[in-house]
Amino acid sequence: MRELGIILIALVMFFAGLILLVKGADFLIDGAESLAVRAGVSPTTIGLTVVAFGTSLPELLVTTEAYRLGDYAIGTGNIVGSNIVNIGLILALGYIIMPASGSTAESRHHLIINSILIFGAALAFALLSLRGFFDRLTGIVFLGLFSAMLFWIWRSGEGPDLLSETHARHPLVMTGAGLVMVFLGAHLLLTGAVEIAEILAIPQAVIGLSLVAVGTALPELATTLVAIGKKSTGVAVGNILGSNILNILFILGINSLFFTIPAADPRDTLVMLGFTLAIFPLFIRNNRVRQVWGCLLLGAYLVYILLLYEIV
């Protein structure tokens, strides 16, 4: 009877979190697009900056807490893993559902340039990993690169890259409220899901694979899928690309100023580089090719997870 009560509470948390995630993402997209129009920049730029900062909060909190507790492998693994999830799961799903994402000439130009920046961040991560650790010097380099990229993204983002019919009266308030709702929704949904899994005696490896590993990426997933549904492709794709830059250069950069962090496993770093390079075929003009490539990316991600947990 007690277990039934706990399951019911967990289910309420799960569905409340789901509602908050979807509605919060809805507010976030409307607010972000209106903010882009008022600021005179493209929705892609807003996705790469304002939205990406908000949806990357779980990664920032989880990674910083892991480093503070001395769990360096978990912290760095979360950064590398989140970047792989963002591309292999979320971006892949986005192009499977809506292969026309970012197909306009202006949008493609912004996304290709910013994908080059992402690869640059991933390459900097790989090169500095050769030292065997990330320290204060790494932090200074990463934060310097991040500041330069952020300045360049904002300066080059003038002019909307897709038409928006959104006219929120208070876009900054709506964007902030959406971020809070997405963050709380992700926390409630993940907590409820883990509770249910533990009560049902689902193995810890499965919990980590299906729930915890994707948990910190839930805000990006919800925001991207809702943005695609609203045909706000600049925000949808920009959110993912911006989050990947933030994960490496900002989150790891900030923490490297305070901790000496062992480098990630070289194999995982190579996988992250491979998935980062795999972004570029998504900008081929043919919609069918983009959709097929999205399926291949998703399949590659699932194979990687199976190999990681030695299931195959």
N, C-alpha and C positions, 0 to 999 in steps of 0.2 A: 504493500500500500504506500509505504514511504517512497519507494523507488518510482511508483507511478506519479506521485506528486512532484518529485524532482524532474521527471521527464516532461510533465505538463508545463512546469515553470520554464524548463529549457526550451520547449517548443514555443512558448509565448515569447521568450527572448529572441529565438531564432527568427520568427515571423515579424516581430517588432523591428528587429534589426534589418530585415529584408525590406520592409516598408520604408524605414528611414533612409536606407541606402538608395532605393529607387527614387523616392521623392526628393531627397537631398541632392542627388545627381541632377534631377530635373531642374531644381532651383539653381544649382551651380552652373549648368549650361546656359540657362536664360540670362543669369546675371553676368556670366563671363562674356557672352556675345554682346550684350548691351554695353558692357564695360569697354569692349574692343571698339565698338562704334563710337562711343563718346571720346575715347582716347585717340582715335584716329589710327589705330593699328589693326593688323589682321587678327582674326580669331585664332589662327595658328600660333601667333606670338603670345596671345593670352593663354592658350593651352600649354605652350612651352614654359611659361613663367608662373603666372598666378595660379592656374589650375594644378600644374605639376607640383608646385610648392605644397599646396594643400593636400593633395592625394599622397604625397611622399611622407607625410607626418608619421604614419605607423612605422615605416622603415627607419626614420630618424630616431624615434623613441625606442624601438626594439634593439636597434644596433647600438645606440649609446648606452642603454642599460646593460647589454651583454658585455660591452667593453669595460664598463664600470665594475662589473662582477668578475672580470677576468676571463670571461667565456669568449675569447677572441675568435675561435673557429666559428662559433654561432654568429657573431657579429659580422665578420667578413663574408661568411657563407650566405647571410641574409642579403648582403649587398649584391654579390655575384648572382645568387639565385633569383633575386627580384628582377634583375636585368634580363635574365634568361626567361623568366615567367612573362615579363612584360612583352617580350618579342614572340616567344614560342607559343604562348597561350593566348594572351589578350589581343595583341596586334594581329595574330593569325586568325583568331575568331572574328575580329572586326572585318578583315578582308574576305573571309568566307561568307559572312552575312551580307556585307555591302562592298563588293569588289570595286565599285566606282569611287571609293573614298580617295580624296586627294587627286582626282583625275583632271581637274582644270589646270591650265598651263601655269597660272600664278601659284596655285596651291602646290603643284608638283615641284616648282622651283624652290619654294620655301622648305618643303619637306626633304628634298634631296640635299640641299645645303646643310640643313640641321642634322640629317643622318650622317653626313661627313663629320660634323662636330661630335656626334656620339661615338663614331669610330675613333676619332682622335682621342676622346676621353678614355675609351677602352684600351687603346694602344698605349697611352700614358700609364694606365694602370698596369698593363702587362710589362712594360719596360722597367717601371719602378719596382715591380715585384721581383725582378732579377736580383735586387739587393738583399732579398730574403725577409725584409720587414718594411713597414711604413712608419716613419717617424716625423719629427717636427719639420724637417726639410721637405718631406713628401707633402705635408699639410700646406706649407707655403706655396709649393709648386701647384698643387691641385686647386687651392683657393684663388691663386693668381690666374690660372687657366679658366676657372669658373667665372671670375669677374669679367675677364676679357670676352668670353663667350656670351655672357648675359648682356653685356653692353652691345656687342655686335648684333645679337638676336633682336634686341629692342630697337636699335637704330635702323636695322634693315627691315623691320616689320610694318612700316607705314603702308596704309591703304588696305582695306578689307580684301581677303582673297576668296571670299564667297559672300553672297548676299545674305543678309539677316533680316528677318521680319520681327525680331524680338525688340521690344521697347519697354524694358523694365523701368519703373519710375525711380527706383533706388538700387541700381545695379551692384554697388559695392556692398550694401546690406544683404541683398539677395545672394551674392557670391559667398559672403562670409557665412550666412546662415546655411547655405548648401554645403559648405565645407564641414561645418560643425555636425550637421545631420549625417553626412557621409561617414565621418570619423566615428561618431557614436554608433551608427548603424553597423559598421564593420565590426566594432568591438562586441556589440550585443550578439550579432549573428555568429561570430566565431566562438564566443563563450558558450552560447547555447549549443552549437554543433559539437564542440568538444565534450560538453557534459553528456549529451545523448550518446556519443560514441563510447565514452568510458563506461556508462551504465550498461550499454549493450555488449560490453567486453570486446569491442573492436580492437585489434592489435595496435600498439603504439606506432609501429611503422606505418600502418595505414592511416592513422590519425595525422601523423606528420606529413604524409604524402598528400592526402586529400584535403586536409583542413588547415593545419598550421603553416605549411609551406606556402599556400596560396593566401593565407589570412591577411598578411600585410599588403597584398596586392588587390584586396577586395575594393578599396576606393577607386583605384585605377580601372578595374574591371567594370564596376558599376557606371562610373563616369563615361568610359569609352562606349559601352553598349548603349546607354541612354543617348549619348551624343550622336551615335550612328543612327539610332531610331528617329532622332529629330533632324537628321541630315546635316548636323553640325560637324562635318568631317575634319575641319581644321582644328577644332577643339579636341576631337576624339584622338586623332593621330598625334597632334602636338603634345597632348597630355602624356602619352607613352614615351615619346622621344625626350621630352623635358625631364620626366621622372628618371630616365636612365642616366642623363647627364648629372642630375642632382645626386643620385645614389653614389656615384663614384667621386665626383669632384667636390661636392658640398658636404655630404654626410661623412664620407671617409676622410675628406680634407680637414673638417672641423675636429673630428676625433683624433686624427694623427697629431694634432697640436698638443694633445694632452696624454696620449698613450703611445707606447711603442708596440705596434701591432704586427704579428707574424703574417707573412704573405699567404695568400690563398694557395690551394693545391694547383700546380701548373696545368693539370688536365682540365680543371673547372674554368681556369682563366682562358684556355684555348677554346673551350666550348662557348664561353661568353663572346669571345672574338668572332667565332664562327657564326653565331646567331646574329651578331651585330652586322656582319657583312651580308647576311641573308636578308636584311631589310631592303637592300637596293632593288632586287627584282620586283618588289611590290610596287615600284613606280613605273613599270613598263606600261605603255598606253593601253594594251589589250586587257579588257576586264576579265575575260575567261582565264588568261594566263595568271593574273593576279589572284583569282579565286583558287586556282589549282595550286599556286605557290603557297597560299595560305594553308591549304590542306596539308601540303608537304611539311611546312613549318610546324604545324600542330602535331603531325605524326612524329617528327624528329624530337619534339619536346617530350612526348610520351615515352619514346624509346630511351631518351636520356634519363628520365626519372626511373624507369624500370631497371636500367643498368646501374644507376646510382644506388638503388636499394637492393641490388643483386637479385632481382626477381626473375630476370632472364640471364 
